[in-house]
């Protein structure tokens, strides 16, 4: 009998039963609720149901919060109403809320690991696709829909079909200037936006072992962009050191017991995966998107593809459509693409390491284009200000804002004007994602900083010498 994968171990530990259709009823350890949860709370109200385990759910305001200030008086009434509903729903059901004025506030996928809410071996859900982020700490974490959020609130359980298992192993080492963001964009461009559909991804290999915990959070965050149900990395000493001492983490004897369990969470040597992909870290270059999907990405020293040499007519139509929306020409060098503004933020790349890497590029320089820097959490903001990073950004000509999802999705009103082009650390470059008609190029924080200085997409390696 073959050994178990990391994913199998956590799934089986949370499986209550299985029905005739093969679906498993899973126990949910942690549920993170943001403003979009009002749909689910409304479903509970319609059936006069209470939250079954309010102590297992934590509310965090992130998508709609203003980043210019914390005063709700000046924001649109629709935005204010959604935030107020989160406050009221959590109050009514006795759910802990990390609200707008809480010093722990931030993007749910930044706050969870930061506060120790995220721990190895937990099963975590949230009504947001980038919940895959939390798998970086060895948790089984995935996004769910509004009806599923209501089910979790009412029962603390969830019916799920077990996904297949996929391992992405990255051997070798990364070259200078190459980051976890580049790894993610590289594998998604190779396998496609549906390449991991139906799979739970486990990342492994020398490159993954060498990544910091914050870099692993970035990599797992983007698992959903390649179609994965979740992304996971087996906890190691780095993970355990990261989790220890955080407000929600276990202490004393509970920590000792937890650590003993955490150290059993790895894929056995003879564990079998349904699919395995092996990449070499030395082949990964600083990568940017040129089109309207994360799979439409290329190394920065490449050129915009030509639909005339596409492998099929369907692919050619897809390329033409993307080029038309993005206002690009076939064969155009990526480094010739001018940008109008930049954005550094989002649950993908707004942690302290991300801000440090961008500030290192910007220090003592002046940007040719403007933009916004929105930290991933209020604590990240405080840490950055303590280190003087805020002054580096403002001296370079960028705006230093409060934490929130901000211009990643624009629900709070932070938008790119139609037709403008943005170099962005976010996770999606879909049509209109940053505003109707906005054109988004995804890349790492250092690459965004380089684009801000030059005014066009730039190879960070040229600035590093």
Number of C-alpha atoms within 10 A of each C-alpha: 5 9 13 18 23 24 28 19 18 20 19 12 13 19 18 14 13 14 9 6 7 11 15 21 17 21 21 22 18 23 23 23 26 25 23 20 23 21 15 22 24 14 17 17 12 9 8 8 16 16 22 16 18 17 14 18 26 21 22 28 27 30 25 26 30 26 23 15 12 14 13 16 8 10 18 12 10 11 18 18 15 20 23 15 16 23 22 13 19 21 13 11 17 16 19 16 21 20 20 23 11 12 12 18 25 33 27 28 26 27 24 22 23 22 17 17 21 29 30 27 28 24 24 25 27 28 23 19 20 25 29 32 33 33 34 31 30 28 28 33 30 24 20 16 16 18 15 19 27 23 19 27 26 19 16 21 21 21 18 14 12 15 16 18 22 23 24 19 18 23 17 14 18 23 14 11 18 21 22 25 27 24 25 22 32 26 22 25 20 14 14 20 20 14 17 25 19 17 21 27 31 28 23 18 18 15 20 25 18 13 17 14 23 24 21 25 28 27 29 31 28 30 31 26 25 24 20 26 26 32 34 30 31 26 24 18 9 14 21 19 10 18 23 16 14 14 12 16 17 19 14 8 9 10 14 12 12 18 15 10 12 22 15 14 23 21 20 14 10 11 14 16 17 11 13 13 12 13 17 15 20 14 12 22 23 27 26 30 26 26 30 25 23 26 24 24 26 24 17 22 15 15 17 21 22 15 20 14 10 14 9 11 12 11 14 17 14 16 21 20 15 19 20 12 16 21 14 18 14 14 12 14 16 22 17 12 18 18 22 20 24 28 27 31 30 29 28 30 29 29 27 20 16 22 26 19 16 22 23 14 21 25 15 11 15 18 22 16 20 19 21 22 25 29 34 32 30 22 21 24 24 16 16 20 13 10 13 13 23 23 17 23 26 16 16 22 20 24 17 21 18 21 29 30 30 32 27 28 21 17 19 22 18 19 18 25 15 13 15 17 23 29 31 33 28 27 28 21 25 16 18 18 21 28 22 13 17 21 29 34 29 29 28 30 30 27 29 29 32 24 29 31 21 16 23 23 27 26 22 21 16 9 11 9 5
